[in-house]
Structures are given as C-alpha cells and as structure tokens.
C-alpha cells in the first residue's frame, strides 16, 4: 500500500499546473474503471436476457436443432 504522507508530500512539490494534470489523470482512471465495470455488467445482463428469451426457440425450433444429432461426431476439415 502506498503511504499517503509520501503521496501528499510529492503532490505539494508539484506546480499548480502539474497538480491539475495529475487530477485530470486520476479522474480519467476513475471514470475508465467505473465505465468498464458498469459496461461489463450491462453487457452481461443484456446477454442473459437475450439468452433467456431465445432459449425456447433453441430447444424446440427444428431449424435450430437440426444439427444436434451430429454433436457426437468428430469434425474433419
């Protein structure tokens, strides 16, 4: 863990312009982290809903299940 006292001392030694750049960078990292986690959660939820909505079709629609008879056969190119 980084020592807060050391970080604050180094921060105080920076010019105001450098402090502003550092703050901008920290805010960007925070935003990127948040949107990454949120985006992933939304994507997972959307895919789960779509999969649930299509489950009945994949279990009963002959056009979608016609190849299940081949599931046990080896595939050769």
N, C-alpha and C positions, 0 to 999 in steps of 0.2 A: 504494500500500500504506500502511496506517495505521501510524504509528510506535508501537511497543509501549511505549516510555518515556512518551509522551504519554498513552496509554490508562491505563497504570498510575498515573500521577500524578493523573489525573482520578478514577480509581477510589478512590484513597486519600483524596480530598477528600470523598467521599460518606459519609453516615452509614451505620451498620451496616444499618439498615432499607432504605436505598436500595440498598446493595450486594446485599442479599438479593433485592430486586425485580429488579435487573439480572441477577443469576444465574438467577433463575427465567425471565426473558425469554430469556436465552441458551440455557438448557436447552430451552425450548419451541421456539425456532427450530431448534435442532439436531434435536430429535425430529421436528418437522414436515418438515424436509429429508430426514431418513432415511426416514420412513414414506412420503413422497411418492415417493422413488426406488424403495424396496422395493415399494410397492404397484403402481407402474407396471410394474416388472419382472415381478411375479407376474401381473398382468393380461395383459401381452404373452405370457408363457409359456402361460397358460391359453388364450388365444385361438388361439395357434399349435397347441396340442394339439387343440383343438376343430376347427379348420380342417382339420388333417391327418386327423382321424377321419371327417370328413364329405366329404372330397374324392372318394372313390369314389362316394358317392351323387350328388353334383353332376355327376359325369362320366357316369354311366350311368342314373340314375333318370329315366324318361321324364316323370314329373310335374314334376321339377325342371328338365329341359332343354327342355321343350316350346316355350318362348318364345325359345330361342336362334336359331331361324330368323328372328326379327324383329329381330335385333341390328343389321342394316344399314339398317333402315328408319327414316325420320325420325318423331319422335313429335309429334303435333299435338293440342292441347287443344281 
